[in-house]
Amino acid sequence: MKKGLLFFAAVIYLAACSNEDSAIQNSKTKVEKSEDLPEEKSISTVQVEEKDTAEEVEETKQSSEEELSDRNEAIEPKYQLNEKLWTIEPISEDGNKNVVLLTIDDAPDKHALEMAKTLKDLDVKAIFFINGHFIDTEEEKAVLKEIYDLGFPLGNHTMTHSNLKNLSEEKQREEIITLNDQIEQITGERPKFFRAPFGQNTNYVKDLAVEEEMLLMNWTYGYDWENEYQSKEAIADIMVNTPLLRAGANLLMHDREWTNAALEEIVKGIQKKGYEFLDPALIKTLK
């Protein structure tokens, strides 16, 4: 009888030990699995991260606004545009009369960024007049932003380079306002200068330029679209040695292979003749 009771007790003990080992193993497995799972974020943690992200966005926005403010810090204008002759004139008698203005149209096609870098190295400023059909892609927009970040002001040269005299007023407005909006979206700043394709302005365009606070601008001389000047040597020679190079000249060039190749020679040749390239920031504009 006693042997039977002892045997029964032993069986119960072994079963209990087996269940305990199983429970321990199951517990261990659950712990190991829980360590493999990603840490669950509490609501408060998520809220903190969202707050941090919002603060970073706001800081970036403030930084961009500060950069634009620094760039557009009030500079007393020293020159004005003669709207009859399209020349640049000193506002005061002590201004340097022997200045010329450099402008580059049809940017940024293929060479504008390289031209901007060349001018940056030469410490010369210019206005780059932008065509909307050259900023269709993200890559082209990045090029435009890089030109702007190098310190060059951007002008409006319409979306499609159409002759504005052949367009309705609605289309004229679209050509100009759409591009202003795009340039502002890319750079944070609307253009201060406007140049009509082929120099063909209308009364409506003149009023629209005032509405958009853009200085209407044409030029005094340029040659690089003419067949006989489509080489580095020819365009360099005519831009420097033309009788039209004089005090206040408003030089027109384009984003072209030959002009790009001759740019440094043109700049240095004009400087050797005693002229200073004007910083467009010193021109009196409408804003």
C-alpha positions as CSV (number, residue, x, y, z in Angstrom):
1,M,0.0,0.0,0.0
2,K,2.8,2.4,1.0
3,K,4.8,1.5,-2.2
4,G,1.7,2.3,-4.3
5,L,1.3,5.7,-2.6
6,L,5.0,6.5,-3.1
7,F,4.8,5.5,-6.8
8,F,1.7,7.7,-7.3
9,A,3.4,10.7,-5.6
10,A,6.5,10.3,-7.8
11,V,4.4,10.3,-11.0
12,I,2.6,13.5,-9.9
13,Y,6.0,15.2,-9.0
14,L,7.5,14.3,-12.4
15,A,4.5,15.6,-14.2
16,A,4.6,18.9,-12.3
17,C,8.3,19.3,-13.1
18,S,7.7,18.7,-16.8
19,N,4.9,21.3,-16.8
20,E,7.2,23.8,-15.0
21,D,10.0,23.2,-17.5
22,S,7.5,23.7,-20.4
23,A,6.2,26.9,-18.9
24,I,9.7,28.3,-18.4
25,Q,10.6,27.4,-22.0
26,N,7.4,29.0,-23.3
27,S,8.2,32.1,-21.3
28,K,11.8,32.2,-22.6
29,T,10.5,31.9,-26.2
30,K,8.1,34.8,-25.7
31,V,10.9,37.0,-24.4
32,E,13.2,36.1,-27.3
33,K,10.4,36.9,-29.8
34,S,9.6,40.2,-28.1
35,E,13.3,41.2,-28.5
36,D,13.0,40.6,-32.2
37,L,10.0,43.0,-32.5
38,P,10.6,46.7,-33.2
39,E,10.1,49.0,-30.3
40,E,6.6,50.2,-30.2
41,K,6.4,54.0,-30.0
42,S,4.0,55.6,-27.6
43,I,1.7,58.3,-28.7
44,S,3.7,60.9,-26.8
45,T,6.9,59.8,-28.6
46,V,5.2,60.1,-32.0
47,Q,4.0,63.6,-31.0
48,V,7.5,64.7,-30.0
49,E,8.9,63.5,-33.3
50,E,6.2,65.2,-35.3
51,K,6.9,68.4,-33.3
52,D,10.6,68.1,-34.1
53,T,9.9,67.7,-37.8
54,A,7.6,70.7,-37.8
55,E,10.2,72.7,-36.0
56,E,12.8,71.7,-38.6
57,V,10.5,72.7,-41.5
58,E,9.9,76.1,-39.8
59,E,13.6,76.6,-39.2
60,T,14.3,75.8,-42.9
61,K,11.6,78.3,-44.0
62,Q,12.9,81.0,-41.7
63,S,16.5,80.4,-43.0
64,S,15.3,80.8,-46.6
65,E,13.4,83.9,-45.8
66,E,16.5,85.3,-44.0
67,E,18.7,84.5,-47.0
68,L,16.2,86.3,-49.4
69,S,16.1,89.2,-46.9
70,D,19.9,89.5,-46.9
71,R,20.0,89.3,-50.7
72,N,17.4,92.0,-51.0
73,E,18.8,94.2,-48.3
74,A,18.1,97.8,-49.2
75,I,20.8,99.1,-51.6
76,E,20.7,102.7,-52.6
77,P,20.4,102.8,-56.4
78,K,23.1,104.7,-58.1
79,Y,22.1,104.3,-61.7
80,Q,18.9,104.5,-63.8
81,L,17.7,103.2,-67.2
82,N,17.2,105.7,-69.9
83,E,14.0,104.3,-71.3
84,K,14.4,106.1,-74.7
85,L,17.9,105.0,-75.4
86,W,18.0,101.9,-73.2
87,T,21.3,103.1,-71.8
88,I,22.4,103.1,-68.1
89,E,23.1,106.5,-66.5
90,P,24.4,107.6,-63.1
91,I,21.8,109.2,-60.9
92,S,24.3,111.5,-59.2
93,E,27.2,113.4,-60.7
94,D,29.7,111.3,-58.7
95,G,28.6,108.1,-60.4
96,N,31.0,106.3,-62.8
97,K,29.8,107.2,-66.3
98,N,32.0,104.5,-67.9
99,V,29.8,101.6,-67.0
100,V,28.2,99.0,-69.2
101,L,25.4,96.5,-68.4
102,L,25.8,92.8,-69.4
103,T,22.6,90.8,-70.1
104,I,22.2,87.2,-71.3
105,D,18.9,86.1,-72.9
106,D,17.4,82.7,-73.5
107,A,18.6,81.1,-70.3
108,P,19.1,78.6,-69.0
109,D,19.4,76.6,-72.3
110,K,22.7,74.7,-72.4
111,H,25.5,77.2,-71.4
112,A,24.0,79.7,-69.0
113,L,25.3,77.9,-65.9
114,E,28.9,77.8,-67.2
115,M,28.6,81.4,-68.3
116,A,27.4,82.3,-64.7
117,K,30.4,80.5,-63.2
118,T,32.8,82.3,-65.6
119,L,31.4,85.7,-64.7
120,K,31.5,84.7,-61.0
121,D,35.3,84.0,-61.4
122,L,35.7,87.3,-63.1
123,D,33.7,89.1,-60.4
124,V,31.3,90.5,-63.0
125,K,27.5,90.6,-62.6
126,A,24.9,90.3,-65.3
127,I,21.1,89.8,-65.7
128,F,20.0,86.4,-66.9
129,F,16.7,86.7,-68.8
130,I,14.8,83.4,-68.5
131,N,12.6,81.5,-71.0
132,G,9.9,79.3,-69.4
133,H,10.5,76.5,-71.9
134,F,14.0,76.0,-70.5
135,I,12.8,75.2,-67.0
136,D,10.4,72.4,-67.7
137,T,12.3,69.6,-65.8
138,E,13.5,69.3,-62.2
139,E,17.1,69.3,-63.6
140,E,16.5,72.6,-65.4
141,K,14.9,74.2,-62.4
142,A,18.0,73.1,-60.3
143,V,20.2,74.8,-62.9
144,L,18.2,78.0,-62.6
145,K,18.4,77.9,-58.8
146,E,22.2,77.5,-59.0
147,I,22.5,80.5,-61.3
148,Y,20.4,82.5,-58.8
149,D,22.4,81.2,-55.8
150,L,25.6,82.4,-57.5
151,G,24.3,85.9,-57.1
152,F,22.8,86.7,-60.5
153,P,19.5,88.5,-60.8
154,L,16.9,86.9,-63.1
155,G,14.7,88.6,-65.6
156,N,11.5,87.6,-67.4
157,H,11.9,86.7,-71.1
158,T,8.4,85.1,-71.4
159,M,7.3,81.4,-71.3
160,T,7.7,80.5,-75.0
161,H,9.6,83.4,-76.6
162,S,6.7,84.3,-78.8
163,N,6.3,87.7,-80.4
164,L,3.9,89.4,-78.0
165,K,2.5,91.7,-80.7
166,N,1.0,88.6,-82.3
167,L,-0.8,87.5,-79.1
168,S,-4.1,88.4,-77.4
169,E,-3.9,90.3,-74.1
170,E,-4.9,87.2,-72.3
171,K,-2.0,85.3,-73.9
172,Q,0.4,88.1,-73.3
173,R,-0.5,88.0,-69.6
174,E,-0.1,84.2,-69.5
175,E,3.4,84.4,-71.1
176,I,4.6,86.8,-68.4
177,I,2.7,86.0,-65.2
178,T,3.1,82.2,-65.5
179,L,6.9,82.6,-65.7
180,N,7.1,85.1,-62.8
181,D,5.2,82.6,-60.7
182,Q,7.5,79.7,-61.7
183,I,10.7,81.8,-61.0
184,E,9.4,82.8,-57.6
185,Q,8.5,79.2,-56.8
186,I,12.1,78.1,-57.7
187,T,14.0,81.0,-56.1
188,G,11.7,82.7,-53.7
189,E,11.9,86.0,-55.6
190,R,9.9,87.5,-58.5
191,P,11.9,89.0,-61.4
192,K,12.6,92.8,-61.3
193,F,13.4,93.0,-65.0
194,F,11.5,92.2,-68.2
195,R,12.7,91.9,-71.7
196,A,10.2,91.1,-74.5
197,P,11.3,88.6,-77.2
198,F,12.7,90.5,-80.3
199,G,12.2,93.8,-78.2
200,Q,8.5,93.8,-79.3
201,N,6.5,95.4,-76.5
202,T,2.8,96.3,-76.5
203,N,1.0,98.9,-74.5
204,Y,-0.6,96.1,-72.5
205,V,2.8,94.6,-71.7
206,K,4.1,98.0,-70.6
207,D,1.2,98.3,-68.2
208,L,1.6,94.7,-67.0
209,A,5.3,95.2,-66.3
210,V,4.4,98.2,-64.0
211,E,1.7,96.0,-62.4
212,E,4.4,93.3,-61.7
213,E,6.9,96.0,-60.6
214,M,9.4,95.0,-63.4
215,L,11.7,97.4,-65.1
216,L,11.1,97.1,-68.9
217,M,14.4,96.7,-70.7
218,N,15.7,96.4,-74.3
219,W,19.4,96.8,-75.3
220,T,21.8,99.1,-77.2
221,Y,23.8,96.4,-79.1
222,G,24.2,92.7,-79.6
223,Y,25.3,90.4,-82.4
224,D,25.5,86.7,-81.5
225,W,22.3,85.6,-83.3
226,E,23.7,86.8,-86.7
227,N,25.3,84.1,-88.9
228,E,28.6,86.0,-89.4
229,Y,29.2,86.2,-85.6
230,Q,28.5,82.6,-84.7
231,S,32.1,81.8,-83.8
232,K,34.2,82.5,-80.7
233,E,36.6,84.8,-82.6
234,A,34.0,86.8,-84.5
235,I,31.7,87.5,-81.5
236,A,34.6,88.4,-79.3
237,D,35.9,90.9,-81.8
238,I,32.6,92.6,-82.6
239,M,31.5,92.9,-78.9
240,V,34.7,94.6,-77.9
241,N,35.5,96.6,-81.0
242,T,32.1,97.8,-82.2
243,P,31.6,101.6,-82.4
244,L,28.5,101.0,-80.3
245,L,30.5,100.3,-77.2
246,R,30.3,103.5,-75.2
247,A,29.4,104.7,-71.7
248,G,26.1,103.3,-70.5
249,A,25.9,100.6,-73.2
250,N,23.4,97.9,-72.6
251,L,25.0,94.7,-74.0
252,L,22.8,91.8,-75.2
253,M,24.2,88.3,-75.5
254,H,22.6,84.9,-75.5
255,D,23.0,81.4,-74.1
256,R,25.0,80.2,-77.1
257,E,28.0,78.0,-77.6
258,W,30.1,80.6,-79.3
259,T,29.2,83.3,-76.8
260,N,30.0,81.1,-73.9
261,A,33.4,80.3,-75.5
262,A,34.2,84.0,-76.0
263,L,32.7,85.3,-72.7
264,E,36.0,85.8,-70.8
265,E,37.7,87.4,-73.7
266,I,34.8,89.8,-74.2
267,V,34.7,90.8,-70.5
268,K,38.5,91.4,-70.3
269,G,38.5,93.2,-73.7
270,I,35.8,95.6,-72.6
271,Q,37.5,96.2,-69.3
272,K,40.8,97.0,-71.0
273,K,39.0,99.8,-72.9
274,G,38.3,101.4,-69.5
275,Y,34.7,100.3,-68.9
276,E,33.3,98.8,-65.6
277,F,30.6,96.2,-65.7
278,L,27.6,97.4,-63.6
279,D,26.1,95.4,-60.8
280,P,22.3,95.3,-61.7
281,A,21.6,95.7,-57.9
282,L,22.6,99.3,-58.3
283,I,19.9,100.1,-60.9
284,K,16.8,101.9,-59.8
285,T,13.9,99.5,-60.3
286,L,10.2,99.5,-59.5
287,K,10.6,97.6,-56.2
